[in-house]
Amino acid sequence: MHTVAITGANSFIGSHLMDMLSRRNDVLIRALVHKTHTLKAANKNIIAVKGNILKKETLSEFAEHGC
């Protein structure tokens, strides 16, 4: 299984990319989001990590496990 990290998963491009990748069975998605409840795709292959790309402390959690 491949792991894909998506920053801005709530954004226009990020949400479409996440929807497309979530249909694949061989991809695990780590999505960096501001608000986890606004994710459009509900899929067992999506791990939502609440954070901000500008804050180093939230990026360490987002990047763990091989991303």
Rosetta blueprint (number, residue, H / E / L):
1 M L
2 H E
3 T E
4 V E
5 A E
6 I E
7 T E
8 G L
9 A L
10 N L
11 S L
12 F H
13 I H
14 G H
15 S H
16 H H
17 L H
18 M H
19 D H
20 M H
21 L H
22 S H
23 R L
24 R L
25 N L
26 D L
27 V E
28 L E
29 I E
30 R E
31 A E
32 L E
33 V E
34 H L
35 K L
36 T H
37 H H
38 T H
39 L L
40 K L
41 A L
42 A L
43 N L
44 K L
45 N L
46 I E
47 I E
48 A E
49 V E
50 K E
51 G L
52 N L
53 I L
54 L L
55 K L
56 K H
57 E H
58 T H
59 L H
60 S H
61 E H
62 F H
63 A H
64 E L
65 H L
66 G L
67 C L
